């Protein structure tokens, strides 16, 4: 898993947060905008989505949308998707938790990600509450 610090867009941009989100999506083949971090998701939907990605040993970048409400607002306006988490692969929105989970269960997520499907079934909803690696993802989108 790769964690990122999105780079703030140049001050000449009319919307630096939106520009930074677009750059983060363009710069990372697989990126998850979520509540919390992969090590400590802050909602069950984010936890379930991370679990699906981790069950496939997928490499992905993650951005915590909680520190600044403008990130979530601009992301939803950009993607035309109202809920979090949002998974993007190759610059395209895959969807939120329900879609990612369905794709995981059918094997389609492994195909989209280009990873081997282990066939272990649906990801567990529960992950340990303590931080696994002390990694803190920082948003510098605004």
N, C-alpha and C positions, 0 to 999 in steps of 0.2 A: 504494500500500500504506500502510495506517495501522498504526502501532505503538502499543501501549497499555501503560500502567502500571495494572494493576487496583488499585482502591482497596480498602484493607483495610476490612472490615465493622466496624460499631460494636462496641465491647467487650461489649455486651449480648447479642450473638449467641452461640449455643452452639457454633457451628462457623464461625469467621470465614473460614477458607480456602474452605470449600464455598460460603459466602455470596458471597465475592468472585468465585469462578468463575461462579456463577449470574448475578451482576450483569454480569460481563464478557460472558457469552453474550447476555444480554438487551440490553446496551448497544451491541453490534456486530452488524450484519446478517450479516457473514461473519467468522468468527474461527477461526484455526487454532492448536491447542495442539500444539506440536512440540518436538523436541530441537534446541536451538540457535536461531538467528535466521534470518529469510529471507535475509539477506546471508551468513550462515555456518551453514548447517544442520550438525548434528552427527551425522546418520545418513543413510544412503541413502534410507530411506523418507520422511523429512522433506524431503530434497532433491527427491525426485521429486514429492511433493505440492505443494511450493512452485513447482516448475517448471510444473506443470499450471496452477496459478492465474496465474502470471506469463505463461504463453503466451496466456492469455485476457485479459490486461490487467485482471484482476479486482482490485478494491480489497478488501483484507482486513486485519484485525488479527491479530497473532500474539503468542503467549505461550510463552516458553521454559520447559519443565517441569523442566529439569535443575538449576537452582539450589537447589531445595527438594523433596525426595522426597515431601513431603506434598501438593504440588500434583498430582502424577501420581496418587497414591493416591486423593485426594478426587475428582479428575476421573473416574477409572475407576469409582469407586463411584457417582458421580452419573450417568454416561452408560451404565453397565453395558457398557462396551467396554474390554477389557483392554490394548489396544495404543496406542502413540503413533506417528504423529500422529493427531489427531482433528479433523475439519473440521465446523463447525456453520454452518448457514445458516438465518437467520430463527428462531433458537432451537432448531433441531432438528439432531440428529446426522446427518450425511451418511454418515460412515464414515472409514475409514483409507486408507492409501495405495493398496491394491489396488482398493478401490471407487472412489476418486476417479480413479484412472488409467483404469479401465474406463469410467467416466462421461465422462471427457475424450475418450477415443477414440471413443465412440459419439455425442458431441455433447450428451449429456444434462447434463453439468456446465455447459456454456454456458447451457443453458435454465434450470437451477436458479439460476444466478448472475445471469441476466438480461443476459448479455453476448453479443456477436457471436462466433460460432464461426468462426475463421479457417481451419479445415480443414487445419492444418499437420501433423496426426498426433500421435503420442504425444510427450510431453515428453522431452527428453533427461535421462539420469540424471546427467550430469556438468555441474557448474556451476563457475565459477572458485572456487578455494579462498580467495582474498583477499577481504576485506570490501569491499563495493561502496561503502557510504556511511558507514562508521564508526558506524552507528546501533546503539545497545545497548538492547535491550529489557530492562526491569527488572521483576521480579515483586516485588510487595509484598503477597503474599497471606497472610503470616503474621507 
